[in-house]
Amino acid sequence: MTSRDQAADTATADPGGSPRRSKITPEREQEFYDAVLDQLRECGYDAVTMEGVAASTRCSKSTLYRQWKTKPQFVAAALRANRCVRFAGIDTGTLAGDLREAARAAGEWSSRDSMLVQALSHAVLQDEDLRDALREALVEPETQALDELVARGVARGEIAADHPATRFITAQLIGVVRARPVLEGKYADEEYLARFVEACVLPALGLTDPD
C-alpha cells in the first residue's frame, strides 16, 4: 500500500468509539471506479473481486470494503459515477442529420458499453440495485436524449407528433448496438450504424431525402 493510501485510506475512530468511514478524494474514488469497470469489460462480472481491484489500484482491501460493503454495491456505484449522455450536444438542425450524428456517436462507444452489458447480463437479474444502476448509466440517458431529438423534429414540423415510428427509434438504435455482437459476432461500429440509420430508421420516419 502506498503512503497516500496509508494517509487517506485508514479508518479512524470518533470520540464515541465508533469507526469513521475513511476519506477518499474524488480523484482516487474515480480511479477505483475506472478499475472495476475495466475489469468488468476484460474479465466479466464473476471474475471481478475486491482483491483484484485493490491490487490494480495499489490500495488495501479494507479501504474498498469500508466504502462499498459488497461487490454489487461497488459495481453499481461505479456505473452511476460514469453516467454519460453520449448523444448530448447533437443538434444539426434536422432530425435526419441528428439521427445520423447519433449513429456516429453510438458507434464510438458501442464496443465498450456492449462489453459492460454482456458482463452484467446475468448479475443484473439477481441484484435490483445493480439493474437500476445499469439502466441509469446506459439506458435512460440515451433514451431521454433521443426523445429530445425527436421532439425537436416534431417542433420543426419534420414529422407528425403521432407518427407511429417515433416510439421505436430508441429500440432500433440501442437494440442493434446490443444485438449485432450476438447475431454476427461483431460490434456495431460507426459504419454499420450509419448504414442501419439510412436503410431502416430514416425510411421508417419518411426522412429519406438527403440533407
N, C-alpha and C positions, 0 to 999 in steps of 0.2 A: 504494500500500500504506500502511496506517495505521501510526502509531508503535507501536501494540500488536503488530501483525504483525512489524514490524522487530525488536522486542524478543523476541517469543516464537517467531517462526517461522523465525529464521535458524539454519541448521545451523552447528555449531562442530566443532572437531577435538579429539580427546583427545591426551594426551601422546605416544601412539604414532604419531600422524599419521593415523589412520583417522577418517572422518567419523562424527559422532554424529547420531542422529536428533533433529530439533528437538522441543522440548517444547510440547505444546498442552494447554491446560486442558480439562477435561471439558465445560465450558460451550461453549467455542469449537469443540470437536470435534462437539458436538451441532448447532451451527449449520451445520457442513459437511454433516452427515447430513441435516438437515432440508432444506437447499438441494438436495441431489442427489435426494431423494425427491420434492420439489415439482416439480423439472424433469422427472422421470420421468413424473409424472402429467400434466403440462401438455404435454409435447413428445414423449414416447416415448423409448425406450432409445437408439435410433440418434442422436437429436438431442442427447443429454446429452454434454457434454465437460468435461474438467478445466478448460479455459479458461473455460467458461461458469460453472461453479461458483465458480471463483476470482473472476471478475468480480462475481458476485452477492453474495459474502461478503467482498469487499474484501481479498483476500489474494493472495499470489503463487502462480503455478502450481507453482513448485518446492516450496512448502510441502505441497501436496497430493501431488505425486509422491514426496516423501520419506516421507510417511506411508503412502500406498497406491500401489503401483507401477503399477497398471493400473486402468482404469475398472471392469472386473468386480469386482476386489478392493474398490474403493471402494464400489460399489453393494451388494455382499454385506455389507460391514461396516455400512453404513447400515441395511440390513434387520435384521440381528441386533441392532443397538443399539436398534431400535424395536420389538422383540418385545413384544407386548402381548396379554394374555388378555382379550378383550372380554367373556367370559362370567363372569369372576371375580366372586365375591361373590353370585351368584344362588342364592337358597335361599328359596323361598316356602313351603315345607312340603309341596308336592305336585309330582309330576312334570309334570302338566299346567300348573300355574302356572309352573314353571321353564321349560318349553318356550315358553310364551307370552312370558315375560320375555326369553328368549334371542332370540326373533324380534324383539322390540323393539330389543334391543341390536344385533343383526345389521343391522337397518335403519339404525341411526345411522351405521355405518361402511361400509356396502356400497359406496357410490359411490367413496370414497377407495381402499379396498382393491381393488375391481374395476378401477379405473384402473391400479393398480400391476401387477396380474396381467396385464392386457391389454398394458401397456407392456413387460413382461418375457417375454411368452409365447414369442417366438422366441429371445431371448437365452439363456433357461434350457436350451434344447435343445443349446446349444453350449458351455456352461460348467457343469461339475458343481458347483463351489463355489457359484455363483450359484443353481443349482437347489436345493441343500441349504439355502442361506440363506433362500430364499423359503419352503420348507417349514417351517423352524424359526420363521420370523417370523409366517406367516399360516395355516399348516395345522395343525401339530402342537399348538400351544397350544389351538386351538379344539376339535380332536378330543379331547384329553385332558379339557378342561372339560366337554364334552357327555357323554363317557363317565362322568364323575363324577356328573352329574345323573341319568343312567340308573341307576347303581349305587345311589344313594340311593333311587330309586323302587323298585328291587328289594328293598332292605333294609326298606323300609316295607311291602312286600307289595302294592304297587300293580300291579305286573306281574311275570310269571314271569321268572326268570333266563334261561330258554331261549326267551323269546318271539322268534320269527323276525324281527320288525320292528325290534328294538332295534339290530341291526348296521347298519341303513340310515339311522338318524336323522341322522348327520353328513353322509352323502351327500345326503340330502334338503335339509337346511338350507343347507349350504355350496354344494351343487350348484345350487340355484335362485338363489342370490345371483350365482353366476358365469354362469348360463345366461340369465337374463332379458335382460341387455343385448344378447346375441346374437340371441335369439328375437324380442324385442319392441322393442329399441332404447331400453329404459328400465331404470334401476337398480331393484333390489328394495328399495323403501323399507319403512318400518315397517308401513304399512297393508297393503301387498301381502303381506309376510311373515306378518303376523297372520292374514290370510285363508288363506294357504297352510297354516299350522300347524293351524288349525281344520278345514280341508277335507281335508287329506291326512295330516299327521303324527299328530294325536291319534286319528282313526278307525283308522289302521293299528295303533295300540297298544291300542285298545279303551278310550280315555280320552275319551269324548265327553260325559260329564256335566259341567256347569259346576261350578266350584269352590264 
